[in-house]
Amino acid sequence: MNIKKIFVLAFMLVASLSSTCLSSSKPDTHSFLFEKYPELREKAAALLVIDNHEETLKMSKVPSDRCMSAYQEAYLKNGFFEAPAVRLGDKECATLHLFEQQHLSLEKKGMGKLSPFYQMYFSRKIDNAFDMKVLEDITLAAEQIHHSIQNMDIPDPERTCVLFLGRTPCLIQLAMERIQLRKPKDRNLNLIHMNYSGNADTLSKRDRSLYPLEKEIIRNMVTPDKMDFYKGYMAMKQLQLYKKIIVVDVITTGGGLSGWRRLLKTFCRERALGMPQLHFMALSEFVYSMHILIAPPRTSKDPWIYDRNAKRIEFKADETCNVHPFTIPTTPYICVVLHAK
């Protein structure tokens, strides 16, 4: 090997090490925003009282928290479930049609048959797209996630859970609870809902006209009291019991998933626990499109990309936003009512 090649390899090694320094050089203190914006610490600390997190910690340990039940009741009152799922646009229809055609093409070539589940799925999802009710769309998403779980490699089902992160997927959890009651002989995992919103200790790259910087920092700053709350809340949800956690959520900038994972990592480290294996159920048309297409690189500045061949999302280090590098196995879905255009 010549000297030039040695220097190139050495440079690549240093670059690789520097890209992981955010996550591996020392324990994560979640102090990025706390140190960067000291003038906003008092407002961030006050937010803990305003949001009444102490009341959250008193909630029941059953799958559906009180706030989730209230969320459901609000939608029932305004007829949301019976409204048309009008947000299914041409792009989503084209994406779904292409995925169906790929399956049928493989079947014709003798390379695999469209399963009975997906025959039903495409029939209901595409053929009834513009007549479909919101409740139908939510139910289809829950059925697809349930179906995927039956075919996943889960060595220890008793120590595996499905975690619905934040408000967006909580209605899908309610649908999955009903599916599990209807199918008691299936592999039915524990379903957990966790109240979570924002991008913990991370600067989002969202449009500043919609998300003013100061408001975002106050919301996402992890003060000492907030850190104690997060750890207590994770313990209340008994996350320490699980070796594998299947996370259901949408993804846009990726700051929410990245921040939550770091909180979980700290929670596990302080309890001398191994980090559980994570699998992401992405309710995102972005990821779904990249899954079935040989898509060009994302043109946004988001720090993640979906690897179609490896079936995982890769996060790159971004010190300006405090995003730490990691990869997470990912299964993409579309639930169109969750994506307002």
C-alpha positions as CSV (number, residue, x, y, z in Angstrom):
1,M,0.0,0.0,0.0
2,N,1.5,3.4,-1.0
3,I,1.8,6.4,1.3
4,K,-1.0,8.3,-0.5
5,K,-3.5,5.5,0.2
6,I,-2.4,5.3,3.9
7,F,-3.0,9.1,4.3
8,V,-6.4,8.7,2.7
9,L,-7.4,5.8,4.9
10,A,-6.1,7.7,8.0
11,F,-8.2,10.8,7.0
12,M,-11.3,8.6,6.6
13,L,-10.8,7.0,10.0
14,V,-10.4,10.4,11.7
15,A,-13.5,11.7,9.9
16,S,-15.5,8.6,11.0
17,L,-14.4,9.0,14.6
18,S,-15.2,12.7,14.6
19,S,-18.7,12.1,13.2
20,T,-19.5,9.8,16.2
21,C,-18.0,12.0,18.9
22,L,-21.4,13.4,19.7
23,S,-22.6,10.1,20.9
24,S,-19.6,8.1,22.1
25,S,-17.0,10.4,23.6
26,K,-18.8,11.1,26.9
27,P,-22.2,10.6,28.5
28,D,-25.0,12.7,27.0
29,T,-25.9,15.5,29.4
30,H,-28.8,16.9,27.2
31,S,-27.3,20.4,27.9
32,F,-26.9,21.7,24.3
33,L,-29.8,24.2,24.5
34,F,-29.4,24.7,28.2
35,E,-25.8,25.9,27.7
36,K,-26.4,27.7,24.4
37,Y,-29.3,29.8,25.5
38,P,-28.9,30.6,29.2
39,E,-31.3,33.6,28.9
40,L,-34.2,31.2,28.2
41,R,-33.6,28.8,31.1
42,E,-36.1,30.4,33.4
43,K,-38.9,30.3,30.8
44,A,-38.1,26.7,29.9
45,A,-38.3,25.7,33.6
46,A,-41.6,27.5,34.0
47,L,-43.0,25.4,31.1
48,L,-42.8,22.3,33.3
49,V,-45.3,23.7,35.7
50,I,-47.6,25.1,33.0
51,D,-47.8,21.7,31.3
52,N,-48.6,20.1,34.6
53,H,-46.2,17.2,34.1
54,E,-46.7,16.1,37.7
55,E,-50.3,15.2,36.8
56,T,-49.0,13.1,33.8
57,L,-46.9,11.0,36.2
58,K,-50.0,10.1,38.2
59,M,-51.8,8.7,35.1
60,S,-52.8,5.0,35.0
61,K,-50.4,2.4,33.6
62,V,-53.1,1.0,31.3
63,P,-52.3,1.4,27.5
64,S,-54.5,4.4,27.0
65,D,-53.6,7.4,29.1
66,R,-56.3,9.9,30.1
67,C,-55.1,12.5,27.7
68,M,-55.3,9.9,24.9
69,S,-58.9,9.1,25.8
70,A,-59.7,12.8,25.8
71,Y,-58.1,13.1,22.4
72,Q,-60.4,10.3,21.1
73,E,-63.5,11.9,22.7
74,A,-62.8,15.2,21.0
75,Y,-62.7,13.6,17.6
76,L,-65.9,11.7,18.3
77,K,-67.7,14.9,19.1
78,N,-66.9,16.7,15.9
79,G,-67.5,13.7,13.6
80,F,-63.8,13.4,12.6
81,F,-63.9,9.6,12.2
82,E,-66.8,9.7,9.7
83,A,-65.3,12.5,7.6
84,P,-63.8,11.7,4.2
85,A,-60.1,11.1,4.2
86,V,-59.8,13.8,1.6
87,R,-56.0,14.3,2.1
88,L,-55.1,11.4,-0.1
89,G,-53.5,13.2,-3.0
90,D,-52.3,12.1,-6.5
91,K,-48.7,11.6,-5.2
92,E,-49.8,9.1,-2.5
93,C,-52.1,7.3,-5.0
94,A,-49.3,7.0,-7.5
95,T,-47.0,5.7,-4.8
96,L,-49.4,3.0,-3.7
97,H,-50.3,2.0,-7.3
98,L,-46.6,1.6,-8.1
99,F,-46.0,-0.5,-5.0
100,E,-49.0,-2.7,-6.0
101,Q,-47.7,-3.0,-9.6
102,Q,-44.2,-4.0,-8.4
103,H,-45.8,-6.9,-6.4
104,L,-47.9,-8.0,-9.3
105,S,-44.9,-7.8,-11.7
106,L,-42.8,-10.0,-9.3
107,E,-45.8,-12.4,-9.1
108,K,-45.9,-12.7,-12.9
109,K,-42.2,-13.4,-13.0
110,G,-42.7,-16.2,-10.5
111,M,-40.7,-14.2,-7.9
112,G,-43.4,-14.0,-5.2
113,K,-47.1,-13.8,-4.8
114,L,-49.1,-10.8,-3.4
115,S,-50.2,-12.1,0.0
116,P,-53.9,-12.3,0.9
117,F,-53.4,-9.5,3.4
118,Y,-51.9,-7.1,0.7
119,Q,-54.6,-8.1,-1.8
120,M,-57.1,-6.8,0.7
121,Y,-54.9,-3.8,1.7
122,F,-54.5,-2.5,-1.9
123,S,-58.1,-3.1,-2.7
124,R,-59.3,-1.1,0.2
125,K,-56.6,1.5,0.2
126,I,-56.5,2.4,-3.5
127,D,-59.8,1.4,-5.0
128,N,-61.7,3.3,-2.3
129,A,-59.2,6.1,-1.9
130,F,-61.6,9.0,-2.5
131,D,-64.6,7.5,-0.7
132,M,-62.6,6.3,2.3
133,K,-63.5,7.6,5.7
134,V,-60.9,8.7,8.2
135,L,-61.7,5.7,10.5
136,E,-61.1,3.3,7.6
137,D,-57.7,4.9,6.9
138,I,-56.6,4.7,10.6
139,T,-57.8,1.1,10.7
140,L,-55.8,0.1,7.6
141,A,-52.7,1.6,9.2
142,A,-53.3,-0.4,12.4
143,E,-54.0,-3.6,10.4
144,Q,-50.8,-3.2,8.4
145,I,-48.6,-2.6,11.5
146,H,-50.3,-5.7,13.2
147,H,-49.6,-7.7,10.1
148,S,-45.9,-6.7,10.0
149,I,-45.5,-7.6,13.7
150,Q,-46.7,-11.2,12.9
151,N,-43.8,-11.5,10.4
152,M,-41.0,-9.8,12.4
153,D,-38.1,-11.5,14.1
154,I,-39.0,-11.2,17.8
155,P,-37.1,-13.7,19.9
156,D,-38.7,-12.6,23.2
157,P,-42.3,-11.3,22.7
158,E,-42.8,-10.9,26.4
159,R,-40.0,-8.4,26.5
160,T,-41.0,-6.6,23.3
161,C,-43.5,-3.7,23.2
162,V,-45.0,-1.4,20.6
163,L,-44.6,2.2,21.7
164,F,-46.8,4.9,20.2
165,L,-44.8,8.1,20.5
166,G,-46.9,11.3,21.1
167,R,-50.4,12.3,20.0
168,T,-50.1,11.6,16.2
169,P,-50.2,7.8,16.3
170,C,-52.5,7.4,19.4
171,L,-55.6,6.8,17.3
172,I,-53.8,4.0,15.5
173,Q,-53.1,2.5,18.9
174,L,-56.8,2.5,19.8
175,A,-57.5,0.7,16.5
176,M,-54.7,-1.9,17.3
177,E,-56.1,-2.5,20.7
178,R,-59.4,-3.5,19.1
179,I,-57.6,-5.7,16.5
180,Q,-55.8,-7.5,19.3
181,L,-59.0,-8.2,21.1
182,R,-60.5,-9.6,17.9
183,K,-57.4,-11.8,17.2
184,P,-56.3,-13.3,20.5
185,K,-54.3,-16.1,18.9
186,D,-52.0,-13.7,17.0
187,R,-48.7,-12.4,18.3
188,N,-50.1,-9.6,20.4
189,L,-47.4,-7.4,22.0
190,N,-47.8,-4.9,24.8
191,L,-49.0,-1.6,23.5
192,I,-47.7,1.5,25.2
193,H,-48.6,5.2,24.7
194,M,-46.1,7.8,25.7
195,N,-46.8,11.5,25.8
196,Y,-44.0,13.2,23.9
197,S,-43.8,16.3,21.8
198,G,-41.1,18.4,20.2
199,N,-37.4,17.8,19.8
200,A,-35.7,17.3,23.1
201,D,-32.4,19.2,23.3
202,T,-32.4,19.6,19.5
203,L,-32.8,22.6,17.2
204,S,-35.3,21.7,14.6
205,K,-34.9,22.7,10.9
206,R,-38.5,23.5,10.5
207,D,-39.8,26.7,8.8
208,R,-39.1,29.5,11.3
209,S,-42.2,31.4,10.1
210,L,-44.3,28.5,11.5
211,Y,-42.0,27.6,14.4
212,P,-40.4,30.7,16.0
213,L,-36.9,30.0,17.3
214,E,-37.4,31.2,20.9
215,K,-40.7,29.3,21.4
216,E,-39.0,26.2,20.0
217,I,-36.0,26.5,22.3
218,I,-38.1,27.0,25.4
219,R,-40.2,24.0,24.5
220,N,-37.2,21.7,23.7
221,M,-34.7,22.8,26.4
222,V,-34.0,19.9,28.8
223,T,-33.8,21.5,32.3
224,P,-32.7,19.4,35.3
225,D,-36.4,19.2,36.4
226,K,-37.5,18.1,32.9
227,M,-34.8,15.4,32.8
228,D,-36.0,14.1,36.1
229,F,-39.5,14.0,34.7
230,Y,-38.5,12.2,31.6
231,K,-36.7,9.5,33.5
232,G,-39.6,9.1,36.0
233,Y,-42.1,8.9,33.1
234,M,-40.1,6.2,31.3
235,A,-39.9,4.2,34.5
236,M,-43.7,4.6,35.0
237,K,-44.1,3.2,31.5
238,Q,-41.8,0.3,32.5
239,L,-39.5,0.8,29.6
240,Q,-36.8,-0.8,31.7
241,L,-38.5,-4.2,31.2
242,Y,-38.1,-4.4,27.4
243,K,-35.3,-5.7,25.2
244,K,-37.0,-4.5,22.0
245,I,-39.2,-1.5,21.4
246,I,-41.1,-0.9,18.2
247,V,-41.7,2.8,17.9
248,V,-44.7,4.1,15.9
249,D,-44.6,7.8,14.8
250,V,-44.3,10.1,11.9
251,I,-41.0,11.6,10.8
252,T,-40.3,15.0,9.2
253,T,-37.1,16.6,10.4
254,G,-36.3,13.6,12.6
255,G,-35.6,15.8,15.7
256,G,-38.3,14.1,17.7
257,L,-37.2,10.6,17.2
258,S,-33.5,11.5,17.7
259,G,-34.2,13.4,20.9
260,W,-36.4,10.7,22.4
261,R,-33.8,8.0,21.6
262,R,-31.1,10.0,23.5
263,L,-33.4,10.3,26.5
264,L,-34.0,6.6,26.5
265,K,-30.2,6.0,26.2
266,T,-29.6,8.1,29.3
267,F,-32.4,6.4,31.2
268,C,-30.9,3.0,30.4
269,R,-27.3,4.0,31.2
270,E,-28.2,5.4,34.6
271,R,-30.0,2.2,35.5
272,A,-27.0,0.1,34.2
273,L,-29.3,-1.4,31.5
274,G,-28.4,-2.4,28.0
275,M,-30.0,-0.2,25.3
276,P,-33.0,-2.0,23.9
277,Q,-33.1,-2.9,20.2
278,L,-35.3,-0.3,18.4
279,H,-37.4,-0.7,15.3
280,F,-39.2,2.3,13.7
281,M,-42.7,2.1,12.2
282,A,-42.6,5.3,10.0
283,L,-46.0,6.7,9.2
284,S,-44.5,8.9,6.5
285,E,-45.1,9.3,2.8
286,F,-41.5,10.5,2.5
287,V,-40.1,7.2,3.8
288,Y,-42.7,5.1,1.9
289,S,-41.7,6.7,-1.4
290,M,-38.0,6.1,-0.7
291,H,-38.8,2.5,0.2
292,I,-40.4,1.6,-3.2
293,L,-38.6,4.0,-5.5
294,I,-34.9,4.4,-6.2
295,A,-35.4,7.9,-5.0
296,P,-32.9,10.8,-5.4
297,P,-31.3,12.1,-2.2
298,R,-33.6,14.3,-0.1
299,T,-33.4,17.9,-1.1
300,S,-34.3,19.1,2.4
301,K,-31.7,19.8,5.1
302,D,-33.0,17.1,7.4
303,P,-30.2,15.0,8.9
304,W,-31.6,11.6,8.0
305,I,-32.0,9.4,4.9
306,Y,-33.8,6.1,4.4
307,D,-31.6,3.3,3.1
308,R,-33.9,1.3,0.8
309,N,-31.6,-1.7,0.6
310,A,-30.8,-2.0,4.3
311,K,-34.4,-1.0,5.2
312,R,-33.2,1.5,7.9
313,I,-33.1,5.2,8.6
314,E,-29.6,6.7,9.0
315,F,-29.0,9.9,11.0
316,K,-25.9,11.8,10.4
317,A,-24.1,13.9,13.0
318,D,-25.2,17.6,12.9
319,E,-23.5,19.7,15.6
320,T,-25.4,22.8,14.7
321,C,-28.7,21.1,15.7
322,N,-27.2,18.6,18.2
323,V,-28.4,15.5,16.2
324,H,-26.3,12.5,17.1
325,P,-25.5,9.8,14.6
326,F,-27.4,6.5,14.7
327,T,-29.3,4.0,12.5
328,I,-32.6,2.4,13.2
329,P,-34.3,-0.5,11.3
330,T,-37.5,1.0,9.7
331,T,-40.7,-0.2,8.2
332,P,-42.6,2.5,6.2
333,Y,-46.4,3.0,6.0
334,I,-48.8,5.6,4.7
335,C,-51.6,6.9,6.9
336,V,-52.8,9.8,4.9
337,V,-55.0,11.5,7.5
338,L,-52.0,12.2,9.6
339,H,-50.4,14.3,6.8
340,A,-52.1,17.6,6.1
341,K,-51.0,19.1,2.9
